[in-house]
């Protein structure tokens, strides 16, 4: 990696054809510390690798000679129609990767018809995103108490965000060895208009535990999720669900959808892969209950496999940040275009003319889930 990162590209060179190409290119545009922050995960990064490797274990079983006259990639989730099922996952601190930050990602998402999930840790005020664009959801990190959390929810409502995604799998920062080794720190003075970088901790005595009586004392609990559901008109989706018993409990209290995710392997290492968790949870939810998949999508075939395993749509994280680092909004749009076209061609070659036709009959897994 060069000491001085390259500036963002102003055009897309012909050698950028895949997400893997963008990954290699993005490295040239970021500082070493930022690159390790983006690529790294928790502890030994086993979950990071497994998220990718799980797709290799699934084989496709195509069918042929079907009618594609009405072929399309449209999907409907929570009463909203989407032109395709490839969404942008909530990624905070996007100014690390490009000066235009979330503004660039939002523009690309709008142009390519992708649903944007905006992070609480956005560097861009949510009020700057186009109010009339319906393809945007807001992701909430719990703010330590109900009043502050609800204030953010209400702000998102006022600016026409269509759903609320509450992240539940990171009440405490994961142990990220790679970040520690390079002494990664957010730049001094980086603005986060909707939340402080570090929420003030409760005061603890010498006899109290710094973890259990510290951050975990202000972490959300089930009753807090119920409070938000009772005080918003937005459908509430929980991000980070992996256990079927949590899924059942969430259903009981009125949660309207799940993002099946292990946080990109960044919080707790050696968790079950989201692809495996998706199939377990699919068995216990109603047939049309929204299950969004997050983790390891790099190809259009991965999108197809996730849908075949039960996902309603997929979220991409690192891939679009590779595009953002490489060429700003243009790069994000091109990454989305690559995945969208790969997915469309995969659908065609698999014999599926619509999202509803994709199911487990089209995949083979030599294992028991």
C-alpha positions in Angstrom: 0.0 0.0 0.0 1.4 3.4 -0.9 2.0 5.9 1.8 -0.1 8.6 0.1 -3.6 7.4 -1.0 -4.7 8.1 -4.5 -7.5 10.6 -5.0 -10.9 9.2 -6.1 -11.2 8.3 -9.8 -13.3 10.6 -12.0 -14.2 7.8 -14.5 -14.5 4.0 -14.4 -11.5 2.3 -16.1 -12.3 -0.9 -18.1 -10.3 -3.1 -15.7 -13.0 -2.6 -12.9 -15.4 -5.4 -13.8 -16.1 -7.2 -10.5 -16.4 -6.5 -6.8 -13.0 -8.2 -6.3 -11.5 -5.7 -8.8 -13.0 -2.9 -6.7 -11.6 -4.3 -3.5 -8.1 -4.2 -5.0 -8.6 -0.7 -6.3 -10.1 0.7 -3.1 -7.0 -0.2 -1.2 -5.0 2.3 -3.3 -7.3 5.1 -2.2 -7.3 4.6 1.5 -4.7 5.0 4.3 -3.4 1.8 5.8 -5.3 2.4 9.1 -8.6 3.0 7.3 -8.1 0.0 5.1 -7.6 -2.3 8.1 -10.7 -0.7 9.8 -12.7 -1.5 6.7 -11.5 -5.0 6.1 -11.0 -6.2 9.7 -13.2 -8.1 12.0 -13.4 -9.4 15.5 -10.6 -11.5 17.0 -9.2 -14.1 14.5 -11.6 -12.9 11.8 -13.0 -16.4 11.3 -16.5 -15.1 10.9 -15.4 -12.6 8.3 -14.0 -15.5 6.2 -16.9 -17.8 6.9 -19.4 -15.3 5.6 -17.7 -15.4 2.2 -16.9 -19.2 2.3 -20.5 -20.3 3.0 -21.6 -19.3 -0.5 -19.0 -21.6 -2.0 -20.7 -24.6 -0.3 -24.0 -24.0 -2.2 -24.3 -25.2 -5.7 -26.9 -24.0 -8.2 -29.3 -26.3 -10.0 -30.7 -24.5 -13.0 -33.9 -25.2 -14.9 -34.4 -24.4 -18.5 -36.9 -23.6 -21.3 -39.0 -21.3 -19.2 -40.9 -18.2 -20.4 -39.2 -14.9 -19.6 -41.7 -12.6 -21.3 -42.6 -11.0 -18.0 -39.2 -11.4 -16.3 -38.3 -8.8 -13.7 -36.4 -8.3 -10.4 -39.2 -6.5 -8.5 -39.8 -7.3 -4.9 -42.2 -6.1 -2.2 -41.3 -5.7 1.5 -43.5 -4.2 4.2 -45.8 -2.8 1.6 -43.0 -1.1 -0.3 -42.1 -1.9 -3.9 -38.4 -2.1 -4.9 -37.0 -2.5 -8.4 -34.5 -5.1 -7.2 -33.5 -6.8 -3.9 -30.0 -5.3 -3.5 -29.9 -2.8 -0.6 -27.1 -0.7 0.9 -26.4 -1.7 4.5 -25.9 0.9 7.2 -22.2 1.9 7.3 -21.1 4.6 9.6 -18.2 7.1 9.3 -18.3 7.2 5.5 -16.2 10.3 5.4 -13.3 8.0 6.1 -13.7 6.6 2.6 -14.7 9.7 0.5 -15.2 13.3 1.3 -18.8 13.2 -0.1 -19.6 10.4 2.4 -23.2 9.3 2.6 -24.3 12.0 0.1 -22.5 10.1 -2.6 -23.9 6.7 -1.5 -27.4 8.1 -1.3 -27.1 9.6 -4.8 -25.9 6.3 -6.3 -28.6 4.3 -4.5 -31.3 6.6 -5.9 -30.0 6.4 -9.4 -29.8 2.6 -9.3 -33.1 2.1 -7.4 -31.4 0.6 -4.4 -32.9 1.0 -0.9 -30.5 2.9 1.4 -30.3 2.1 5.1 -28.7 5.1 6.7 -26.5 4.6 9.8 -27.0 6.5 13.1 -23.2 7.1 12.7 -23.7 9.0 9.4 -21.4 11.9 8.8 -24.2 13.4 6.7 -27.3 14.9 8.4 -30.3 12.7 7.5 -32.1 16.0 6.6 -29.8 16.4 3.6 -31.0 13.3 1.9 -33.8 13.8 -0.6 -37.0 13.8 1.4 -39.2 12.6 -1.5 -37.1 9.6 -2.2 -39.0 6.6 -0.7 -36.1 4.1 -0.9 -34.5 4.9 2.4 -34.7 3.4 5.9 -33.0 4.6 9.1 -30.8 2.4 11.3 -30.8 3.1 15.0 -28.0 2.5 17.5 -29.5 2.7 20.9 -28.6 6.0 22.5 -28.4 4.9 26.1 -31.9 5.9 27.0 -35.4 5.9 25.6 -35.8 9.7 25.2 -32.7 10.2 23.1 -33.4 7.1 21.0 -37.0 8.1 20.3 -36.0 11.6 19.3 -33.9 10.1 16.5 -36.7 7.9 15.4 -39.1 10.8 15.3 -36.6 12.8 13.2 -36.4 9.9 10.7 -40.2 9.9 10.6 -40.4 13.6 9.8 -38.0 13.2 6.9 -40.0 10.3 5.3 -37.7 7.4 6.1 -39.9 4.3 5.5 -38.7 1.8 8.1 -36.6 1.7 11.3 -33.8 -0.8 11.6 -32.6 -1.3 15.1 -29.1 -2.9 15.5 -29.1 -5.3 18.5 -25.9 -7.3 18.1 -23.3 -4.8 19.2 -24.2 -3.5 22.7 -20.4 -3.6 23.3 -17.6 -3.1 20.8 -16.1 -6.3 19.5 -12.5 -7.1 20.2 -10.8 -6.1 16.9 -7.1 -7.1 17.1 -6.3 -5.7 13.6 -7.5 -2.2 14.5 -5.5 -2.3 17.7 -2.3 -3.3 16.0 -2.5 -0.2 13.7 -3.9 2.0 16.4 -7.0 2.9 14.4 -8.8 6.0 15.6 -11.5 8.1 14.1 -10.2 11.5 12.9 -10.4 14.2 15.6 -13.3 16.5 14.9 -15.2 14.1 12.6 -18.8 15.2 12.8 -21.7 12.8 13.5 -24.7 15.0 13.5 -27.1 12.6 15.2 -25.0 10.9 17.9 -21.8 11.3 19.9 -19.1 8.8 18.9 -19.0 7.6 22.5 -22.2 7.6 24.5 -21.4 8.6 28.1 -21.1 5.7 30.4 -22.9 5.4 33.8 -20.7 6.0 36.8 -19.5 2.8 38.4 -17.8 2.2 41.7 -14.6 0.2 42.2 -16.6 -2.8 43.2 -18.6 -2.8 40.0 -17.7 -4.6 36.8 -16.6 -2.2 34.0 -18.4 -4.2 31.3 -21.5 -5.6 33.0 -22.1 -2.4 35.0 -20.7 -0.1 32.2 -21.9 -0.3 28.6 -24.2 -3.2 29.3 -26.2 -1.1 31.7 -27.2 1.3 29.0 -27.7 -1.4 26.3 -31.2 -1.9 24.9 -33.4 -4.7 26.2 -36.6 -6.3 25.0 -38.8 -3.8 26.8 -37.0 -0.9 25.0 -37.8 -2.5 21.6 -41.4 -2.7 22.8 -41.3 0.9 23.8 -40.1 2.0 20.3 -42.7 -0.2 18.6 -45.4 1.5 20.7 -44.2 5.0 19.9 -43.5 4.9 16.2 -45.6 4.4 13.1 -42.6 3.0 11.2 -42.3 -0.7 10.9 -39.5 -1.9 13.2 -36.8 -4.3 11.9 -34.2 -5.9 14.1 -30.7 -6.2 12.7 -28.4 -8.9 14.1 -30.9 -11.6 14.7 -29.2 -15.1 14.6 -31.0 -17.3 17.1 -34.5 -18.7 16.3 -35.6 -18.1 19.9 -34.8 -14.4 19.6 -36.7 -14.5 16.3 -39.8 -16.0 18.0 -39.7 -13.4 20.8 -39.4 -10.6 18.4 -42.4 -11.9 16.5 -44.4 -11.9 19.7 -43.7 -8.3 20.4 -44.6 -7.0 17.0 -41.3 -6.7 15.1 -42.0 -6.6 11.4 -38.8 -7.9 9.9 -35.2 -9.1 10.6 -31.8 -8.5 9.1 -30.0 -11.8 9.5 -26.5 -10.6 10.2 -23.4 -11.2 12.3 -22.3 -7.6 11.7 -19.9 -8.6 9.0 -17.9 -10.6 11.5 -16.9 -7.4 13.2 -18.4 -7.9 16.7 -18.3 -11.5 17.9 -16.0 -14.0 16.2 -17.0 -17.6 15.4 -20.8 -16.9 15.3 -23.0 -19.0 13.2 -22.9 -17.8 9.6 -25.9 -15.6 8.6 -26.6 -17.9 5.7 -27.0 -20.8 8.1 -29.0 -18.7 10.6 -31.3 -17.5 7.7 -32.3 -21.1 7.0 -33.0 -21.9 10.6 -35.1 -18.8 11.2 -37.0 -19.2 7.9 -38.5 -22.3 9.3 -40.2 -20.6 12.3 -41.5 -17.3 10.8 -44.6 -16.8 8.7 -44.2 -17.5 5.0 -44.1 -13.8 3.8 -42.2 -12.4 6.9 -39.4 -10.1 5.7 -35.9 -11.7 6.2 -33.1 -9.5 4.9 -29.7 -11.1 4.5 -26.4 -9.3 5.4 -22.9 -10.8 5.1 -20.5 -11.8 2.4 -22.4 -10.9 -0.8 -19.8 -10.4 -3.6 -21.5 -11.8 -6.7 -24.9 -11.9 -8.3 -24.9 -15.7 -7.7 -24.6 -14.9 -4.0 -27.7 -12.7 -4.2 -29.5 -15.6 -5.8 -28.3 -18.1 -3.2 -29.4 -15.9 -0.3 -32.9 -15.5 -1.8 -33.0 -19.3 -2.5 -32.2 -19.8 1.2 -35.2 -17.7 2.2 -34.1 -14.0 2.1 -36.5 -11.3 0.9 -33.6 -9.1 -0.1 -29.9 -8.7 0.6 -27.7 -5.9 2.1 -24.2 -5.1 0.9 -21.7 -3.3 3.0 -18.0 -3.5 2.2 -18.6 -3.8 -1.6 -20.2 -0.4 -2.0 -17.6 1.1 0.3 -15.0 -0.2 -2.2 -16.9 1.7 -4.8 -17.2 4.8 -2.6 -13.4 4.9 -1.9 -12.6 4.3 -5.5 -14.8 6.8 -7.3 -17.4 8.3 -5.0 -21.0 8.2 -6.2 -19.9 6.9 -9.6 -18.1 4.0 -7.9 -21.0 3.0 -5.7 -23.4 3.2 -8.7 -21.0 0.9 -10.7 -20.8 -1.6 -7.9 -24.6 -1.8 -7.7 -24.8 -2.0 -11.5 -22.3 -4.9 -11.5 -24.2 -6.9 -8.8 -27.6 -6.1 -10.4 -26.5 -7.3 -13.8 -24.9 -10.4 -12.5 -28.0 -11.2 -10.5 -30.3 -10.6 -13.6 -28.2 -12.9 -15.7 -28.0 -15.5 -13.0 -31.8 -15.5 -12.7 -32.1 -15.9 -16.5 -29.6 -18.8 -16.6 -31.3 -20.4 -13.6 -34.7 -20.4 -15.3 -36.4 -18.0 -12.8 -38.3 -15.1 -14.3 -39.2 -13.4 -11.0 -38.0 -13.1 -7.4 -41.0 -15.2 -6.2 -39.9 -18.1 -8.3 -36.5 -18.4 -6.5 -36.5 -21.1 -3.8 -34.5 -23.9 -2.3 -35.4 -26.2 -5.2 -32.7 -24.3 -7.2 -29.8 -25.0 -4.8 -27.9 -28.0 -3.5 -26.2 -28.1 -0.1 -24.2 -31.2 0.8 -24.9 -30.7 4.5 -27.7 -30.7 7.0 -28.9 -27.3 8.2 
